[in-house]
């Protein structure tokens, strides 16, 4: 089954800033790796959110970063 990973850059007030990047993964583990790499590798002033959907378009999970890196 193919999974789609959509990476959105988030601006102020939670609004997407630019066109999303789209990647395709062969399985859920690959999708999680892509999501973590893209979100955790972003610069601190450019937060990103990854949304993973399955072949039918149903959302599997959303990744916004590691809990230990959350800003307070």
C-alpha positions as CSV (number, residue, x, y, z in Angstrom):
1,X,0.0,0.0,0.0
2,X,1.3,3.5,-0.8
3,X,1.2,6.3,1.7
4,X,1.3,10.0,0.9
5,X,3.3,12.3,3.2
6,X,2.3,16.0,3.0
7,X,4.7,18.5,4.6
8,X,3.2,22.0,5.4
9,X,5.2,25.0,6.6
10,X,3.2,26.8,9.2
11,X,3.3,30.5,9.6
12,X,2.0,32.8,12.3
13,X,-1.6,32.1,13.5
14,X,-1.3,28.5,12.2
15,X,-1.8,29.3,8.6
16,X,0.1,27.3,5.9
17,X,2.8,29.5,4.4
18,X,3.5,27.9,1.0
19,X,2.6,25.0,-1.2
20,X,3.0,21.7,0.6
21,X,5.7,19.2,-0.3
22,X,4.4,15.8,-1.2
23,X,6.3,12.5,-0.8
24,X,5.2,8.9,-1.3
25,X,6.2,6.1,0.9
26,X,5.9,2.3,0.4
27,X,4.8,1.5,4.0
28,X,3.9,3.2,7.3
29,X,7.4,2.9,8.7
30,X,8.8,4.7,5.7
31,X,6.2,7.4,6.0
32,X,7.0,7.9,9.6
33,X,10.7,8.2,8.8
34,X,10.0,10.8,6.1
35,X,7.7,12.8,8.4
36,X,10.2,12.8,11.2
37,X,13.1,13.8,9.0
38,X,11.2,16.7,7.3
39,X,9.7,18.1,10.5
40,X,12.6,17.6,12.9
41,X,15.1,18.9,10.4
42,X,13.3,22.2,9.9
43,X,14.8,25.4,11.2
44,X,13.2,26.6,14.5
45,X,11.7,29.7,12.9
46,X,10.0,27.6,10.2
47,X,7.8,25.0,11.9
48,X,6.4,22.2,9.8
49,X,3.6,19.6,10.1
50,X,3.5,16.3,8.3
51,X,0.2,14.6,7.5
52,X,0.2,11.0,6.3
53,X,-2.7,9.5,4.4
54,X,-3.2,6.0,3.0
55,X,-4.0,5.1,-0.6
56,X,-7.7,5.9,-0.2
57,X,-7.0,9.4,1.3
58,X,-7.8,8.5,4.9
59,X,-5.5,10.2,7.4
60,X,-3.2,7.7,9.2
61,X,-1.4,10.2,11.5
62,X,-0.1,13.7,11.8
63,X,3.4,14.5,13.1
64,X,4.4,17.9,14.4
65,X,7.7,17.1,16.1
66,X,9.2,15.5,19.1
67,X,7.6,16.3,22.5
68,X,11.0,17.2,24.0
69,X,11.5,20.0,21.5
70,X,8.3,21.9,22.1
71,X,8.8,25.6,22.8
72,X,7.2,27.0,25.8
